[in-house]
Amino acid sequence: MKINISSFRVKPGTKVQLSKRRTRVNPYYEGSEDYRKLLAMQVEELSDLQQLHYASDRYALLLVFQAMDAAGKDGAIRHVMSGINPQGCQVFSFKHPSPTDLDHDFLWRTNQCLPERGRIGIFNRSYYEEVLIVRVHPEILLAQKLPVKELDVHTIWDQRYQSIVEMEAHLHRNGTRIIKFFLHMSKEEQQQRFLARIDNPGKNWKFSEGDLTERRFWDQYMLAYEACLSATSTQDAPWYVVPADDKANARLIIADIILKHYRELDLQYPQTSKTRQQELEGFRAQLLAETHLSRR
């Protein structure tokens, strides 16, 4: 399997036009069995690297997932991260802000959930909602208790992009590596997935009237995503636009991107000092002595 992940990366300073980016590409697998084998290989390597990452305690890894409803964020997270040790990984889903959240700046609630060194943090939706859903529905700003002079919709989005870019740069300088995924699904594919949720009793719980309401704003969301991706994809915190009409293919692409960034960290297990090695030899001698005594 050879995936050219650079083709999905948003280069800094480029203007994103989602209509020119495909929502489906030729599959990187040959049938369902091949898909399972390829994903299993990726998951195994991710598990090994995550263990090394946890032991090295040098970097944190933040994975950000954004998409329209039914694009497959939950499934991608569940399948790609299936082999990760739960002790080294946390998933956070951000929905409507609480009254406490609204009493702070727009980055506050997600900053409380940033991963520690040695751990993976996964944001299923994130602080980017503040320049996506809030941009599509600017009336939400009225509930955020901002100073009146800051409520100018002609300037607030650029200001928020700047805040996000500066925050991500700060995190990068301090050892947090950020990878951001936009699962790019077609409107036609979303329709089919919504119908499947309605037709399958086991998936009825996944569908709500609100999903249909937001679908009516599809074009506005695409414009908001284009502006966001264009303004906030940087060298150190890149966006990847992942074709999402084929869920299996999307998972393979996402896993490959995470592996690439993981490998670039050149992680190492902590070096054992001579003093520590001498201590360990002493412990070893004590343990062997226990065995000797038990045989007498």
C-alpha positions in Angstrom: 0.0 0.0 0.0 1.5 3.3 -1.1 -0.4 6.4 0.0 0.8 9.8 -1.1 -0.3 11.7 2.0 1.1 15.0 0.8 -1.7 15.2 -1.7 -4.2 15.5 1.2 -2.2 18.1 3.1 -3.2 21.7 3.0 -0.1 23.7 2.2 0.3 26.8 4.3 -0.8 30.0 2.5 -2.9 28.2 -0.1 -6.6 28.9 -0.7 -8.6 25.8 -0.3 -11.4 25.1 -2.7 -13.3 22.0 -1.5 -15.1 21.6 -4.8 -11.8 20.8 -6.4 -10.9 18.2 -3.8 -12.2 14.8 -4.3 -14.5 13.1 -1.7 -13.6 9.7 -3.1 -10.3 8.3 -4.5 -9.2 4.9 -5.8 -9.1 2.5 -2.9 -5.8 1.6 -1.4 -7.1 -1.9 -0.6 -8.3 -4.9 -2.7 -11.5 -6.0 -1.0 -12.6 -6.2 2.6 -10.1 -8.8 3.7 -7.2 -6.8 2.3 -8.5 -3.7 4.1 -8.7 -5.6 7.4 -5.1 -6.8 7.0 -3.7 -3.4 6.0 -5.5 -1.7 8.9 -4.3 -4.4 11.3 -0.7 -3.7 10.3 -1.1 0.0 10.8 -2.8 -0.5 14.2 0.0 -2.8 15.3 2.7 -0.2 14.4 0.7 2.6 16.0 0.5 0.5 19.2 4.3 0.0 19.2 5.0 3.7 18.6 2.4 4.7 21.2 4.2 2.5 23.8 7.5 4.1 22.9 5.8 7.6 23.0 4.5 6.9 26.5 7.8 5.7 27.7 9.8 8.6 26.3 7.5 11.2 27.9 8.9 13.9 25.7 6.1 14.8 23.3 2.3 15.1 23.4 0.2 14.2 20.3 -3.1 16.0 19.6 -5.4 14.7 16.8 -8.2 17.0 15.8 -11.2 15.6 13.8 -13.7 17.9 12.1 -16.4 17.0 9.6 -20.0 17.4 8.6 -22.5 15.0 10.4 -22.2 11.4 9.3 -18.7 11.8 7.8 -17.3 9.0 9.9 -15.3 10.7 12.6 -16.4 8.3 15.4 -15.7 5.2 13.3 -12.3 6.5 12.1 -11.3 7.1 15.7 -12.6 3.8 16.9 -10.9 1.7 14.2 -7.6 3.5 13.8 -7.0 3.8 17.5 -8.3 0.3 18.4 -4.8 -1.0 19.4 -3.8 2.0 21.6 -3.3 1.5 25.3 -6.2 3.4 27.0 -3.8 4.6 29.6 -2.0 6.7 27.0 -4.9 8.1 25.1 -8.0 10.2 25.8 -10.9 11.2 23.5 -12.9 14.3 24.0 -16.1 15.2 22.2 -17.1 18.9 22.3 -20.8 19.8 21.9 -22.7 22.8 23.2 -20.6 24.9 25.6 -21.7 25.0 29.2 -22.4 28.3 31.2 -18.9 27.9 32.7 -17.4 27.6 29.2 -19.2 30.7 28.1 -17.6 32.6 31.0 -14.2 32.1 29.5 -12.5 32.8 26.2 -13.3 30.5 23.3 -10.2 28.3 23.7 -10.6 27.7 27.4 -12.7 24.6 27.5 -10.6 22.7 25.0 -7.3 23.8 26.6 -8.5 22.0 29.8 -8.3 18.8 27.8 -4.9 19.1 26.1 -2.8 15.9 26.3 0.1 15.5 28.7 3.6 14.5 27.5 3.7 10.9 26.5 0.0 10.8 25.7 -2.4 11.1 22.7 -5.3 13.5 22.9 -8.1 13.1 20.4 -10.6 16.0 19.8 -13.8 14.8 18.1 -14.8 18.4 17.1 -12.7 21.0 18.8 -12.0 24.7 19.2 -12.5 24.9 15.4 -16.2 24.8 16.0 -15.8 28.5 17.0 -15.0 29.4 13.4 -17.3 26.9 11.8 -20.7 26.4 13.4 -20.5 29.8 15.0 -19.6 31.4 11.7 -22.6 29.7 10.0 -24.8 30.8 12.9 -23.3 34.1 14.1 -26.2 34.6 16.5 -24.4 32.2 18.8 -21.9 35.0 19.4 -24.5 36.8 21.4 -24.4 34.1 24.1 -20.6 34.3 24.5 -20.7 37.5 26.5 -18.1 39.3 24.4 -17.5 43.0 24.7 -19.8 44.8 22.3 -16.9 46.2 20.3 -15.6 42.6 19.7 -18.8 41.5 18.0 -17.9 42.7 14.5 -18.5 39.7 12.2 -16.3 41.4 9.6 -13.2 41.1 11.8 -13.8 38.4 14.5 -13.1 35.4 12.3 -9.6 36.6 11.3 -9.0 37.4 14.9 -10.0 33.9 16.0 -7.8 32.3 13.2 -4.9 34.3 14.6 -5.6 33.2 18.2 -5.8 29.6 17.0 -2.6 29.7 15.0 -0.7 31.4 17.8 -2.0 28.9 20.3 -1.0 25.9 18.1 2.5 27.5 17.6 2.9 27.8 21.3 1.9 24.2 21.9 4.3 23.0 19.2 7.2 24.9 20.7 6.5 23.1 24.0 6.4 19.6 22.6 2.7 19.1 21.5 2.5 17.8 17.9 -0.9 18.6 16.3 -2.4 16.8 13.3 -5.8 18.0 12.0 -8.2 16.0 9.8 -11.2 17.3 7.8 -13.2 14.3 6.6 -14.4 15.5 3.2 -17.7 13.9 2.4 -20.1 14.7 -0.5 -23.6 16.0 0.2 -24.9 13.0 -1.8 -23.0 10.6 0.5 -24.4 12.3 3.6 -27.9 11.9 2.2 -27.3 8.1 1.8 -25.9 7.8 5.3 -28.8 9.7 6.9 -31.3 7.4 5.0 -29.4 4.4 6.3 -29.7 5.7 9.9 -33.5 6.1 9.4 -34.0 2.8 7.7 -31.9 0.8 10.2 -33.6 0.5 13.7 -30.2 -0.1 15.2 -29.0 3.3 13.9 -32.1 5.4 14.6 -30.5 6.9 17.7 -27.8 8.4 15.5 -30.3 10.6 13.6 -32.0 13.8 14.8 -34.0 16.5 13.3 -31.1 18.8 14.0 -29.0 16.9 11.5 -31.5 17.7 8.8 -31.6 21.4 9.8 -27.8 21.7 9.6 -27.8 20.0 6.2 -29.7 23.0 4.8 -26.6 25.1 5.6 -24.3 22.8 3.6 -23.0 25.6 1.2 -22.4 28.0 4.1 -20.4 25.2 6.0 -18.3 24.5 2.9 -17.4 28.2 2.7 -16.6 28.3 6.5 -14.4 25.2 6.1 -12.6 26.6 3.1 -11.8 29.8 5.0 -10.7 28.0 8.1 -8.5 25.4 6.4 -6.9 28.2 4.3 -6.1 30.3 7.4 -5.0 27.8 9.9 -3.0 25.1 8.1 0.6 25.6 9.1 3.9 23.8 8.7 3.8 22.7 12.3 0.0 22.1 12.7 -1.2 21.0 9.2 -4.7 20.2 8.0 -5.4 17.1 6.0 -8.5 16.9 3.7 -9.3 13.2 3.8 -11.7 11.9 1.1 -14.4 10.3 3.3 -17.1 8.9 1.0 -15.3 5.5 1.4 -15.0 5.0 5.1 -12.4 2.1 4.9 -10.2 4.2 2.6 -10.4 7.2 4.9 -9.3 5.1 7.8 -6.2 3.8 6.0 -5.3 7.3 5.0 -5.7 8.7 8.5 -3.7 5.9 10.0 -0.9 6.4 7.5 -0.8 10.2 8.2 -0.5 9.5 12.0 2.2 7.0 11.4 4.2 9.4 9.3 4.2 12.1 11.9 4.9 9.6 14.7 8.0 8.2 12.8 9.3 11.8 12.3 9.6 12.2 16.1 12.4 9.7 16.2 11.3 8.5 19.7 13.7 6.6 21.9 13.3 4.8 25.2 14.9 6.7 28.1 18.6 6.0 28.5 19.7 4.2 31.6 22.6 5.9 33.5 25.5 4.0 34.9 24.3 4.7 38.4 20.8 3.4 37.6 22.3 0.3 35.9 24.3 -0.4 39.1 21.0 -0.1 41.1 19.3 -2.5 38.7 22.1 -5.0 39.1 21.7 -4.8 42.8 17.9 -5.4 42.5 18.6 -8.3 40.2 21.0 -9.9 42.7 18.3 -9.5 45.4 15.7 -11.3 43.3 18.1 -14.1 42.4 18.9 -14.5 46.1 15.2 -15.0 46.8 15.1 -17.8 44.3 18.2 -19.4 45.8 16.8 -19.2 49.3 13.4 -20.7 48.3 15.2 -23.8 46.9 17.0 -24.6 50.2 
